[in-house]
Amino acid sequence: MKTKLSKLLDSLHSSFWFVPTLMVVLAIGLSFLTIQIDQSSDTEIIGNLGWTYALGPNGSRAVLSAIAGSMVSVATTAFSITIVALQLASSQFGPRLLRNFMQDTGNQIVLGTFISTFVYSLLVLRTINGVDESEFVPHIAVTCGIGLAIASIGVLIYFIHHSASSIQVDQVISKVGHELDDVIDRLFPKQIGRGASKHRNEPSINDIPADFDRDARPIQATSSSYVQAIDTDRLMELATEGNLLLKIQKRPGDFVVKGSSLAMVYPAEAVRKKLPEQINSAFVVGSQRTDQQDIEFSINQLVEIASRALSPGINDPFTAVRCVDQLSAALCHLAQKEVPSAYRYDDEDKLRVIAEPVSFVDVIDAAFNQIRQYGQTSVAVTMRLLEAIAVIASFTHTKVDRAALLRHANMIERGSHEGIPEELDQKDVKERYLAAVKAIKQQ
């Protein structure tokens, strides 16, 4: 339930309608509240307050009509600017970065402010009565409308500044980098059942039945989609209640085809009729990847920006170097985290779930492979990759992680022989390579 609620909140955060809708609802409530105050208060007292709007019905209609009309025009302009920013982001940074711009709360609040002020003005405008016998002018409501209009001007100024800064490549890369750090803090160590620090790295001989591979029953996916998250608590609960052993065969970020295996369940004869449906419901799926439980999603966003920057049509190694810097910072952060064991035990120390956690080696491959391939002819990118490896090596703690760094350093150095023809440039790359190897072996 917690995982599905998190997905719902992420979907609402990524939508461009939720926050404006909430603000419109608040504007409607505010209009009824201020009108009710005007109706229940003495008109002469309100008119003598000094800070309230005190003109008659015609002037009030003119003011509210001007506010409503101007808010529609400004909202249209703001929406047009947003669309242009999204188009620019899609062409320059890649279509997968659009989600980051859609999640921008500032843009959502700006659009909501203009629409809310428009709706508020219309609702107040309908209550103004100019007939002598029953003349009614909601002075407080009109004053509040003027206040909202003034606030909208401030929001417009903020929006212009925010739109100009949000499409700058350094800002985009920095924002993705911060999101990546948040994902690392949220996912590592990842726990199922007992705390990750208490898990054994390897199961004992008797934990996994000898006939598991032969007798385990596969649970098939009911749709073709991306795994966005896995409700691990629910899987642990199902395994414990049914006295089962589950082996998860997919992890967040994987694409599953309908009919393919999501998990293996042992023993097969203990599988109840509703269990396949229950296991499928524990896998939160969708049409696209998200960063809810998928660390490689944010990694791939930075890699995509760097790859586009290194394309012949753009040829911007400075952006690629900026992405490498951000990736190296994230990998140093990740290297200090504890990766959870694949073997998860219940409170009675019985193996219940075999997961497929992402490893540090997987993340290194996702971060460096494509940039290394596309940046093979760029001296600046090649040297920065080797410098990044040397920095990351100082934060690693296992032989496996250092071996992965050394493997990438070797591939980068070999690729430079073919991609960089200038002898002096090759010499510079060689110096960075030797420094990276030294840093790896010193750990």
Buried (B, 14 or more C-beta within 10 A) or exposed (E): EEBBEBBEEBBEBBBBEBBBBBBBEEBBEBBBEBBEBBEEEEBEEBBEEEEBBBBEBEBBBEBBEEBBEBBBEBBEBBBEBBEEBBEEBBEBBBEBBBBBBBBBEBBBBBBBBBBBBBBBBBBBBEBBEEEEEEEBBBBBBBBBBBEBBEEBEEBBEBBBEBBEEBBEBEEBBEBBBEBBBEBBEEBBBBBBBBEBEEBEEEBEEEBBBEEBEEEBBBBBBBEEBBBBBBBBBBBBBBBBEBEBBBBBBBBBBBEBEEEBBBBBBBBEEEBEEEBBEBBBBBBBBBEEBBBBBBBBBBBBBBBBBBBBBBEEEEEBBEBBBBBBBBBBBBBBBBBEBEBBBBBBBBEEEEBBBBBBBBBBBBBBBBBBEBBBEBBBBBBBBBBBBBBBBBBBBEBBEEEEBBEBBBBBBEBBBEBBEEBBEEEEBBEBBBEBBBBBBEBBEEB
